[in-house]
Structures are given as C-alpha cells and as structure tokens.
C-alpha cells in the first residue's frame, strides 16, 4: 500500500517541480538552440523532485500507520 503513496507523491512532485521549473528562466543557462539539453534537464530535475516528494509522502504514510498500530 505504501507503494501507491510513493507513486502518487512521485506524480504530484514531478508535475509540481516541472511547472515550477518552467516558470523560471533556466533556459538562459544553456546555449541557444540546445532544446534537447534543456528538456532533459527539466525531466531529470523533475524526476528528482518527484522522488523526494514521493519519499516524503511514503514516510508520512508509514508514520501514520505505525501511530495507529500503537
């Protein structure tokens, strides 16, 4: 069951991080015309943010589950 919370957090974190990165001007760091590098940077950073968000969701779920068992 905790895998569902991780995956849900991963999706939410990915979307949230991706939208946040789009609102910044990270394209200025890269050279003009390097679309592939910009998109891959967005994807990798969004996956990293989604993983962190999903891990937090999963740990909160496990903490609540352990608190209920006590």
C-alpha positions, 0 to 999 in steps of 0.5 A: 500500500505504501507503494501507491503513496510513493507513486502518487507523491512521485506524480504530484512532485514531478508535475509540481517541480516541472511547472515550477521549473518552467516558470523560471528562466533556466533556459538562459543557462544553456546555449541557444538552440540546445532544446534537447539539453534543456528538456532533459534537464527539466525531466531529470530535475523533475524526476528528482523532485518527484522522488523526494516528494514521493519519499516524503509522502511514503514516510508520512504514510508509514508514520501514520500507520505505525501511530495507529498500530500503537 
